[in-house]
Amino acid sequence: MDASTGSATAGDELDLDVTGVAHGGVFVGRIGDPADESGRGGRVVFVPDAIPGERVRIRLTDVGKKSFWRGEVLEVLRASPHRQPHIWQQAEVSVPPQLRPGGADFGHIELSHQRALKLEVLSDALRRFGGVDIPGLRIQPAGDQDRTETFDGSGWRTRVSLHVDADGRVGPFAARSHTVIAVEEYPLATPEVQQAALRLRQARPGRIDLVQPADGRVRVIPRADAAKSGPRQARETVTELVGAREFRVDAGGFWQVHRLAAQTLDAALRVAVREAVTGGPDADGTVLDADAWHLDLYGGVGLFAAALAELGGGRVTSVESDSRATDHAAWNLSEWVGARAETARVDRFVSRLLAEASDRERARINRGVIVLDPPRSGAGRDVVEAVAALGPTAVVYVACDPVALARDVATFRAAGYDLHTVTAYDLFPNSHHLEAIATLVRPGGSSGSRR
């Protein structure tokens, strides 16, 4: 490689000073003249398995982009004080990159520093894409799982997906590839899921899901590539618990993967709603307008719709495109006369409301709260603008991607909503992922103070 001209080929090795963290679980360094004519301090190189402040030896893997290159870490030359033995031993940098399993991309970083880096990514996204700074932003653990000195961020996954290659080999993909590799442990999984996963040796090409619901028994769900329909095991109805409340869900359907995530998000949503409509997190009992119309969009099996109903929502509608999930939501919400579940795409549902809702219905929505829990890609401009046009008192947005959240926050703000609060939760220890809940309030729609 010629650093002076910026020419390189994949396979070249070089030493890199790592200066920052980027969205997606990778870290940033620069090569070339720090005072070059671009004014940006040299070419950006993204690498995994590093920590800001380290000097690492890397091998370039992708030099096809003009704006950045990618590489893989071969050796740590100057380690960060926050580096720890990797939580997944096979993912250590001493292992050849092609044999390191994916799924624990922050596992080499001390847990509290993982959270500091995640907050840095979230804050940067909100600032760059959302146009907002959030003073005092912090990240909280799931429940009370890590309130002991021995907690290392392992043993929390109740759902794991493994892959099966053409030779029938079962295992995870190697990091940033579609190559199945053999492993001897699954440290992020619960002990029961790990034991079930290690018993799988050969299978038909495709995928195998392992699911441990509240009864503790692990379900093994094969999803062969050649299958023409979903496996019957995926349609088994299992029960999940949030506190004392039961939720029915398909074994192969969506439920939070961290064993404490659902109750953590349920509690966080209730606090967010109370703050939005009363101005404080500690209001008791029924705080929602019983005559208003409250919506839970991308509602799944009704986790958040049930919280809205328990907070006093007299009319609550959960909207979900998966008909099996909607069927379960209808059962999960059946104790509330005014709660219902509707199978529909969210974008079509809100567009139809805008076009067809009566004045009385619009007035009820205007006094209500809308919960948004979109997929990783976010709700998107069309849905956000439609929700804002419906004019609810407040929107509680549950996000698993900081950039998607920030972009949607910017759209809400452009539509006249104030960003009230953002709280982050570490529901994916030893990975770069986080969850965040943002509350947006219509001016004049809340008695509380607004940021």
PAKOLKOL-710197 format. One record per residue: y, z, x of N, C-alpha, C in turn. Coordinates in steps of 0.02 Angstrom, whole numbers, plus 32768, in hexadecimal, padded with zeros to 4 digits. Atoms other than C-alpha are relative to their C-alpha. Example, Ala and Ser with C-alpha at 12.3 -4.5 7.8 and 13.67 -1.06 7.14 Angstrom:
% PAKOLKOL-710197
7FC58000802D7F1F81868267803C8000802D7FC57FFD7FD67FCB816582AC803780257FD9
//
This chain:
% PAKOLKOL-710197
7FC480008029800080008000803F8000802B7FBF80027FDD80B37FD98037803480227FD37FD17FDB802A812580607FEF80457FE380027FBD801B7FFA81BF8007802E800C7FC67FD17FF88039802E819E7F6E7FC27FE4800F7FBC801C7FEF804181427FC67F377FC37FD77FEF803C8027800D80AA7F547F4B7FC3802C800B803D7FD87FFB7FFE7F9F7F307FC97FDE7FD98039801880277F517F797EEF7FD8803C7FE9802C7FCA80187ED97FE27E897FCE80118037802C7FE97FCB7E73804A7F018024801A803C7FD87FE47FCA7F00806F7F7A8004804C7FF97FF87FB780007F0C81277FAC80438013801E7FC07FE87FE67FAD81877FC9800980497FEE7FF07FBA800F7FF582367FCA803D80017FD27FCD7FFF8035806282657F35801780467FF47FE37FC1801680D782F47F1080087FFE7FB47FFF7FFE804980C383247E59803C80297FEA7FC07FE180118169834E7E09800680167FB87FF77FEE8046814D835E7D4E7FC17FF37FD88037800B802F80DC83587CB680197FCD7FCC7FEF8033803280D882C97C387FD580097FC280277FFF803E809C82B57B857FBC7FDF800B8042801E7FFB7FE182937B7A7FD3801F8034802C7FDD7FD17F9D830C7BFB80007FE380467FFA801B7FBC7FD782B07C97803E801C80227FCA7FE47FD9804D82DF7D2280237FC880267FD480347FE880D982817D788012800C80497FE580027FBD810282567E2B80247FBE800A7FDC803F7FF1816E81CF7E7B7FF37FEC80488008801A7FBD815681607F1080387FCE800E7FCA802E7FEF81D080F47F6F803F802780117FC07FE47FEC828481127F9E801F80287FC77FE27FD9803682CC81A27F3780477FEB7FF07FBB8017800D8376814E7F4480017FB47FF7800380498008833D809E7F1780327FE87FCC7FCC801D802B83A980287EB17FF5800F7FB6800B7FF080478356805B7E0D8025803F7FEC7FDF7FC1801083AB81057E1A7FD280337FE2802E7FD2801F830D81567DD87FD48024803380247FDA7FCD82C781917E7D7FBC7FE680108040801C7FEE8236811A7E9C7FD37FF37FC4802E8013803581A280DB7E397FD9803D7FE580267FCA8020814F81527DBD7FB57FF28008804980037FFF809681767DD77FE6803A7FD5801F7FCE802C803381D17D4F7FBA8010801A80427FEB7FEA7F9C82377D847FE9803C7FD6801B7FC3801F7F2982B67D2F7FEF80338035801F7FCF7FD37EDF83537D7D802F801C80347FCF7FE57FD17F8083897DD3802A80367FDD7FD17FCF801B800A840B7DB980437FF380227FBE80097FDF80C683F87DD780088030803A7FF77FD97FC380F184347E857FC97FF480348037800D7FD2804E83F97ED3800B7FBF80278007803F7FDB803183767F577FB67FED7FFE80458015800A7F9483117F347FF47FBC8020801480437FE97F36827F7F7D7FE27FDC7FC480168025803A7F1A81FA7EF97FE67FBB8013801480467FFB7EC681537EE3801F7FDC7FC47FE1802780357F2880D27E7E7FCA7FDD7FD68030801F802D7EC980947DE5801E7FC87FD77FDF803380287F4A80297D8A80457FF3801D7FBE80127FE47FDB7FCF7DDE801C7FC37FDD7FEB803C80257FF57F4B7D59804280067FDC7FC17FF7802580917F967D0B803B800080327FC480007FD5813F7F7B7D528021804580037FDB7FC18005818080247D187FDA803C801A80267FC77FE780F180957D4C7FBA7FE98015804580097FEB8047809F7D9F7FD8803D7FE9802C7FC8800F7FB1810E7D7D7FD0800B803B802E7FF07FCA7F3F81677DF67FD280397FED802D7FC8800A7EB581E87E068002802C803D7FFA7FD07FC97EB982857E6F7FBD80068024803C7FF97FD67E3C828A7EFF7FFE804380237FFD7FC27FD97E7883267F59804380227FF57FC37FD980057EF883B17F478014801580477FEA7FF17FBC7F5B83BC7FE8802A804080037FD87FC280057FD484467FB37FFB80177FB780107FEA80447F9B84AA7F1C8038802A7FE17FD37FD58025800784F97E977FE380467FFB801A7FBC800C7FFB85B67E847FE180087FBB801B7FFD80437FCD85907DCF7FBC7FDD7FFA8041802180027F2F85307DFF7FC980347FFE803A7FD480057E8A85837DD07FC07FD68005803E802680047DD385527DDE7FFA7FE27FBA8001802380407DBA84D27D547FD280237FCF80297FDF80347D79851B7CB17FBF7FDA7FF5803C802A80067CFD84897CAE7FEF7FEB8047800D80077FB87CAE848D7D5B7FFA7FB78015800B80457FED7C7F83D57D5880417FD880017FC0802380007D3783A57D3F802B8012803C7FDB7FF07FC47D6E83EE7DE680127FC080277FEC803B7FD97DCC83767E597FCF7FF280398032800D7FCD7D3E838A7ED67FC87FD37FE78031802D801E7CD183277E5C801E7FBA7FFE7FE5804580057CE382687E63801F7FF47FBB7FDD8008803F7D6082337DDC7FD67FE37FC88028802180347CE181C77D807FCB802E7FE280317FD0801A7C72825F7D658020803D7FE07FDE7FC7801E7CF782D77D2380047FF67FB47FFD800880497CE582F47C67804780087FE67FC07FF880217D7B82E07BF67FFE80377FCC7FFC7FCF80357DB9835C7B76801D804380147FE37FC17FE97DFA83E97BE380327FF180387FD4801B7FCD7E8A83957C3E80328031801C7FD77FCA7FE37EEB84387C5A7FD48039801A802E7FCA7FEE7E51849B7C8B8006801A80467FF67FEA7FBA7E8884A77D41803F802A80077FC07FDE7FFF7F2985027D117FF980457FDF80007FBD801E7F4085BC7CF2801D7FFE7FBA7FF4800880487F4B85D87C36804A80077FED7FBA7FF780137FFD861A7C2B802B7FC680197FDA80397FE6803C858A7C967FF07FC17FD8800F8037802F7FE0850E7C26803280007FC77FD37FFB803A804B854E7B9880487FF080147FBC80117FE980EA85427BFE80087FB480067FFD80497FFA80C2848B7C2380007FDE7FBC8001801C8043809984677B6D804480077FDE7FBD7FF6801C813F84B27B3880337FD080207FD380307FDE819684467BBA7FFA7FBB7FE1800B8042801F814883AA7B6E801E7FFF7FB97FE67FFE8044817483E07ABC804C800180007FB77FFC7FFD8227840F7AE9801F7FBE80157FE780417FE9823F836B7B477FFC7FCC7FC980088030803781FC83077AB38035800B7FCA7FCE7FF18034826D83607A3780467FEC80167FBE80127FE6830383447AA780097FB480057FF980487FF482E1828E7AD47FF87FD77FC1800F8029803B8299824D7A30801B801D7FC07FE77FE0803D82D882CD79B2804A801080027FB97FF27FF9838582EB79F9801380497FF67FF27FB9800C837583A979EE7FE6802A803A80177FCC7FD28368843E7A637FEE803D7FD680167FC58026830884D67A238001803C80307FFE7FC57FD5833F85757A7D7FC880317FEF80337FCD800C82B585F57A937FBE7FE67FE6803F801B80168228857F7A677FC7801F802880397FE17FDD818185CF7A8F7FBF7FE87FE080428014801980C885AF7A797FD5803F7FF780277FC680118054862B7A267FB57FF080018048800C80017F9786417A347FE57FFA7FB98022800180417F1C862579A77FE880467FF080147FBD80137F0986CA794E800A803180387FFA7FCE7FCA7EE8875879C77FCA7FF480358039800D7FD57E6187007A2C800E801180497FF67FF67FB87EB5870F7AD68028803F80107FDC7FC27FF17EFE87BD7ACA7FD58030802980267FD87FD07E8687F97B4F80097FE080447FF680197FBC7E9287E77C0A7FCA7FCF80158038802A7FEB7DEB878C7C1180007FBC7FDE8002804080247E1586FB7B9C80157FC8802E7FF380387FD47E0D86567BF980077FBE7FDB7FF8803E80267E2285D97B6C7FC07FDB7FF480408021800D7D6985B47B577FE280197FBF80277FE780387CEF85C37AC7801F7FFA7FBB7FDD800280407D62858D7A397FEF7FC47FD4800C803D80267D2784E07A027FC480087FD280387FFF80307CBE84E379637FEA7FBA7FED80118047800C7CB98424795F80057FDA8042800380287FC37C8683B379EE7FE17FBD7FF0801D804380077C6782F779F17FE77FE98044801E801B7FC37BF082B27A747FF27FB57FF4800C804880047BCB81FC7A9A7FBB7FEF801A804280177FEB7B29819D7AB180067FB880187FF880447FE67B2481057B227FC37FD47FF08034803080117AB4806C7B1A7FBB8016801880407FE67FE77A2C80C87B7D7FEA803F7FDD80127FC380247A2B815A7B0480188040801F7FE67FC57FDD7A8481D07B7C803580227FD47FD37FD9802A7AE2825B7B1F802F8029802C7FD17FD77FDA7B8082AC7B6180487FEE7FEF7FBA8013800B7C3E82A57B6780107FC180287FE680357FD67CA082137BA8801D801F803F7FD97FEE7FC67CDE82207C59804A7FF97FEE7FB9800080107D9982407C57801D7FB980067FDD804080017DFF81A57C297FD07FC58009802F80377FFD7D6481387C177FD380037FC280327FFF80357CDA810A7B9D7FBA8001801E80407FF77FDF7C4E81357C157FE480447FF080207FC080117BD681BB7BD77FE4801E8040801A7FDD7FC57BAE823C7C5C7FD9803D7FEB80277FC4800D7B3082C97C648025803D80187FE17FC17FEC7B72837B7C697FD080397FF4802B7FC680067B2684277C74802180397FDA7FDE7FCC80267BA684887C0E80367FDF7FD57FC98013802C7C2684787B83802B803F7FF67FDF7FBE80007C9A850B7BAA8032800B7FC77FD07FF680367D1884EC7B1F7FDD800D7FBD80257FF7803E7C9184EF7A987FEA80497FF7801D7FBE800D7C53858C7A437FBB8002802080427FFD7FE17BB185CC7A907FCA7FDC7FD880338020802A7B4C858D79FC80057FB380037FF680487FFB7B9884DE7A027FEA7FE88046801380147FBC7B8084D87ABF7FB47FFC8007804A80007FFB7AC785057AB07FE37FC47FDB8019803980277AAC84817A29800E7FBF80257FEE803E7FDC7B0683FD7A927FD37FF6803C802980077FC47A9F84217B2E7FB87FEF7FF080448012801379FE84087ACD7FF97FB57FF18001804880107A2E83537AA77FF77FD88040800F80257FC479E082E17B2780007FB47FF580048047800E79C082377AD7800F7FF47FB67FF0801180457A0081E37A39800F7FB67FFB7FED8045800B7A2B813D79EC804A7FF780137FBA800B7FEA7ACC80F07A308031800C7FC77FCC7FEF80317B68812D79D88022804180127FDE7FC07FF77BAB81DD79C47FD880377FDE801E7FC680207B6C828A799A803580357FF97FD07FCA800D7BDB830C79487FDA80417FF7801B7FBD80097BB383C579548035802A7FDD7FD17FDC802B7C03843378CF7FE480457FF180147FBC80107BFD84EF78BC8030801E7FCD7FD37FE380337C49852878167FFA804C7FFE7FFA7FB780027C6585DB77DE7FBD80247FFE80417FDD80037BAC860177C37FE08005804580197FF97FBC7B9185EE787F7FCA7FD080158036802F7FEE7B06856C7877801C7FBD80147FE680407FE77B2584CF78DD7FDD7FC67FDF801B803E801C7B108429788480067FC98035800180397FD27AE1839178ED80017FC17FD67FF5803A802B7B2382F078A280007FC1802B8003803E7FD87AE9824C78F380267FC97FDC7FDB8039801C7B5A81B678DA7FEE7FC2802A801880397FD97AF68122791D802B7FC37FF57FD7803D80057B54808279427FE47FCF7FCD801F8032802C7AD6801E78DD7FFF80157FB680037FE880457AE58089784080337FDB7FD47FD48024802D7B2F802E77AA802B802E7FD57FD97FCF80267B7080CD77587FFF804280257FFE7FBF7FE07B9C817E77887FC080277FF4803F7FDA80077B0A81F577A4800580347FC980017FCF80367AD5826777188014804580197FEE7FBF7FE67AEC82FC778B804B800C7FFE7FB87FFA80017BA782D8778F801B80147FBB7FE97FF280447BB182ED76D27FE880447FE680127FBD80147B65839A76CE803F80297FF47FC77FD5800E7BE08412767C7FF68043802280027FBF7FDD7C0384A776EC803E80287FEC7FCA7FD380127C76853B76D780258019803E7FD67FE37FCC7D07856D7746802880397FE27FDB7FC580177D668611773A8044800580207FBE7FEE7FE87E1E86387749801080437FE17FFE7FBE801E7E2A86F277347FC480087FD380367FF980307DC4871576997FF77FC27FD58002803B802B7DE3866B764B7FD07FCC801D803080327FED7D5985E9764E801B7FBA7FF37FEE804680087D75852F76677FC17FD680098036802F7FF97CF384AB764680197FC380267FEF803B7FD87CF1841976C07FBF7FDE8014803A80237FE57C77839276F67FF38016804880107FF07FBB7C1B83BE7796801F7FCE80307FE280337FD67C5A831A77DB80487FF27FF17FBA800980127D07832A778E802E8025802F7FCF7FE17FD37DA7836777DD8008804B7FF27FED7FB97FFF7DBF841F78058016800F80477FE77FF07FBE7E1B846D78967FC78013802F80387FF67FD27DB08475793380008046801F7FFE7FBC7FE57DEC851E79767FEA80317FC9801C7FD480337D9085AA791F8034802B7FDD7FCB7FD8801F7E34860678FC803B7FD57FE97FC5802B800D7EA4856E78DE801480017FB77FEE800580477E9B856478208026803E7FE97FDE7FC480167ECB861A78068044800780247FC07FFE7FDC7F53860C788C80337FD37FDE7FD1802F80207FA285737839801080167FB97FF37FE780437F8F85BE778C8035803680027FCF7FCB7FFA7FEE865977C280447FE580157FC1801C7FE8807185F2781F80247FD97FC97FE180258037808E858277898021802F7FCE7FE47FD0803080AB861877188042801D801B7FC27FE77FE3812C865D779180367FCB7FFC7FCF80368001818185B3779C801C7FF67FBA7FE980088045818A85A376DF802E80397FEC7FD67FC7801181CF865276CA80457FFB80217FC080077FDD82548633774E802B7FC97FE07FDA8039801B8284858D76FE801F80107FBD7FE77FF68044829985CE764E802280437FF57FE07FBF800A82D086827667802E8013803A7FD67FF07FC58321868277147FE08031802F80217FD17FD482A386FB77607FB67FF97FFB8049800A800081EA86FD77907FD980367FDC80257FC7801881BE87A3773F8003800B7FB57FFF7FFA804981DA878176877FB980087FE580427FF3801C814887C176207FF57FDA7FBF8012801A804180EB8779758D80117FB77FF67FF480458013811A86DB753180487FEE800F7FBC80127FEA81AF868B758680147FBB7FE97FF18044801681A285DA754180157FFE7FB77FEC800D804581F2859974A37FC37FE97FDA803D800F80268163859B742680077FC17FD57FF6803B802981B1850E73C2800C7FC180297FF5803A7FD481CC849D74597FBE7FDC800C803B80287FEF8153841674947FFA7FFF804B800C7FFA7FB8810B843675417FC87FD08014803080337FEA80AB83B275A47FE38012804480237FF97FC0802A83BF762F7FE77FBA8012801080457FEF80258311767E7FD47FFD803D803880027FD07F9082E076EA7FDB80427FFA80147FBC80107F46837876967FB98013801180457FED7FEF7E8F836E76CC7FDD80217FC680257FDC80347E2883EC766B802B80367FDF7FD37FD580267EC1844C762F8013804180217FEF7FC27FDD7EDD84D176B5804880157FF27FBA7FEE80087F9B84CB76AA801580007FB67FF17FFE80477F9F84A475F07FEE80447FE380147FBE80177F42854875D38034803480157FCC7FD27FEA7FC585A3763B803E7FFA7FD47FC6800A802C8051855575D27FF480207FBC80107FE380417FF8858B75338003804D80047FFF7FB87FFA7FE3863D75738047801B800B7FBA7FEC7FF8809C8641759F80287FF77FC07FDE8003804080C5862374E9800D7FBB7FE57FF78044801980C3856674D97FDB7FF57FC080218009804180A0854974217FE27FBB7FF9801B804480018086848E74387FFB7FE88048800E80157FBB8036845774DC7FD17FC57FFE802B803B7FFC7FED83AD75037FEF7FF38049801980147FBE7F818388759C7FF17FB67FFE800980497FFD7F8082D075CE7FDA7FEF8040802C80107FC87EF6828C763E7FDC7FBE7FF1801F8041800B7EAE81DD76567FB480027FFF80497FF97FFD7DFB821976767FE8801E7FBE80147FE980427DA9822775CB7FD1803C8003802D7FC67FF97D2282A076088029803F800C7FD57FC67FF37DA88315764C802580147FC07FDB7FF1803E7E09830675A97FD280247FCE802F7FDE802E7D6D833775457FFA804A801480057FBA7FEA7D5D83D375AF804280257FF37FC07FE1800D7E1783F675A0800680157FB77FFD7FF080477E0883F174E27FDA80417FF280267FC180097D82847974EB8025803980217FDF7FCB7FDB7DE184DD756D803F80197FDE7FC27FEE80237E7C84DE74FE7FF580117FB7800F7FFC80477E2384F67458801780407FDE7FEB7FC180217E5B85AA743B80487FFE7FE97FBB800580157F108572742680087FC77FCD7FFB803080367F34851A7382802E7FC680127FCF80337FF07FC884BB73C87FF37FDA8040800F80227FC17F73847F74687FCF7FC87FF4802E803780077F1F83D774767FFD7FDA8042800980297FC47EDE836074FB7FFE7FB77FEB7FFC804780117F0282A674FA7FEB7FD6803D8015802E7FCB7EAC821E755F80317FC680037FCE80367FF87F3381A975A080177FFE80487FDD80047FC17F828168763D8045801F7FF87FC17FDC8007801A81D3765F803B7FD17FF97FC7802E800680908140767980067FE27FBB7FFF801D8044805F80F475D2801180357FCC7FF27FCB802F8066819C7579804B800F7FFD7FB97FEE8000811781C675AF802B7FC57FE97FDB803B801981528113758F7FFC7FFC7FB4800780028049810C811D74DF802A80377FDF7FD67FCB801C816281C474C280497FEA7FFD7FBA80167FFF8208817A74F7800E7FCD7FC97FF58035803181F080E774827FF680167FB880167FF2804481A2813B73EB800E80477FE77FF77FBB801781C981F673E7803A80057FCF7FCB7FF58031822F822D73518036802C801D7FC97FD57FE882D4828773657FE98049800480187FBB8000827D832A73397FD1800C803B802D7FF97FC781F5830D73BB8027800080427FD880017FC3827682E0743F80248043800A7FDD7FC07FFC82D4838074177FD08037801880317FCE7FEC823483E6742C7FEE7FF8804A800D800C7FB9820E839374D4803B801880297FC37FED7FDD82C283B475078003804C800C80027FB77FF882A2846F74F17FC380188026803F7FEE7FE181FB846A754A7FFE7FFA804B800E80067FB881B0846B75F87FCB7FCA8009803280327FEF815283DA76457FE48010804580227FF77FC180D183F776CD7FE67FBC80188018803D7FE080AC836777447FD28014803980307FF47FC98010836F77B27FE17FBD8013801880447FF4800082BC77F07FD07FFC803B802A800A7FC57F868274786F80297FFF80407FDF7FFA7FBF7FAF82717928803A7FCF80077FCB80327FFA801B81D47914803F80147FDA7FC57FE980258092823478A280047FE17FBA7FF7801B804380D0821177F2801F7FBC80027FE080417FFA813D81807828803F7FFB7FD67FBE8007801F81E8814477F27FFC7FF67FB48001800F804781B7810077477FF0803E7FD680127FC38026816181A0770D8037803480057FCC7FCE7FF881E782117756803D7FEF7FD67FC680138028827481B077057FF280087FB580117FF78046821881B2765E7FFF80497FED80017FB8800E81FA826E76698047801B7FFC7FBA7FEA800182B1828A769480237FE97FC17FE1801A803C82E4821C76027FEB80287FC280157FD58038827E828C758E802880417FFE7FD07FC97FFD82F1831875C97FE480457FF580197FBB8009828183B475D0802E803280227FD97FCA7FE182D2845A75FB7FF18005804A80157FFA7FBA826E8460769C7FC27FD6800C803C80237FE981EC83FF76FE7FE2802A803980247FDE7FCB816A845977677FD17FCD801F802380377FDD812483DF77E87FD0801F803380347FE87FD2807F840978407FED7FC6802D800780387FD1806F839F78DE7FCF80108037802C7FF97FC67FEC8383796480157FD380397FE780297FCA8052830A79CD804B800A80067FB97FEF7FFA80FD833C7A13802F7FC47FF97FD4803B80058144828B7A2180047FE77FB87FFF801580468110825A7971802A80307FD67FD77FCE8023815B82FD7931804A7FF3800C7FBA80087FEF81FE82DF798D801E7FC27FDF7FE7803D80208210822E794B800A800A7FB57FF97FF4804881F282677898803880327FF27FC77FD28007826C82F778B080427FDA80037FC380287FFB82F0827978E6800D7FDA7FBF7FF88024804082D1821578468016802F7FC97FEA7FCF803282DF82B077DA804A8013800A7FBB7FEC7FF3838182E1783080307FC87FED7FD68038801483C78233781680077FFB7FB47FFE8001804A839D8247775D8023803D7FE37FD87FC98018840182E777547FE08044800280227FBF7FFC8382837277748011802380427FF57FD77FC483A3840077EE7FBE801B801A803B7FE17FE2831D84367868800C804C80047FF67FB78007830A84EF78417FDC8027803680287FDE7FCD827D852C78B27FC97FD2801A803C801F7FE481F484EC79257FD980378024802C7FD07FDE81618558795B7FC27FDB8017803A80227FE380D3851E79CC7FC680308005803D7FD87FFE801F855979CF7FCE7FE08030803080187FCF7F9E854A7A597FBA80017FE18041800480227F09851579F07FCD7FD88027802C80297FD77EBC84AE7A7C8003801780497FFB7FE87FBB7EB3851B7B197FD97FD58031801C80287FCA7E8B84C17BBB80027FB57FF47FF0804780097EC2841B7B74804C7FFB7FF97FB7800980057F7183CF7B69801980057FB87FED800380467F7083D37AAB801F80437FE87FE47FC680217FD7844B7A42800E7FEF7FB77FED8009804780058463798B8045801E7FF87FBD7FE5800C80B5847F794B800F7FFC7FB67FE880018045810384AA78A4804C7FFF80017FB78007800581B4846F7881801480077FB87FE47FF88044821A84A177EA80437FDD7FFC7FC28025800B82A1842C77AB801B80117FBB7FE27FE7803D831A8464772680387FD27FE97FC88026801C838B840276B3803E802B7FFD7FC37FD88004843E843E76C5800C80197FBA7FF87FE28042845B84B776387FBE80127FDF80417FF4801E83A084C4761B7FE080418012801D7FC17FEB8380856A76718036803580057FD07FC97FF983D28614767180038019804780017FE87FBB83A8862B772880307FD9802D7FD580227FCF840A85FD77C27FDB7FC28019801E803F7FE983EC854D780880197FF280477FEE80137FBC83E7851278BB801B7FBA8001
//
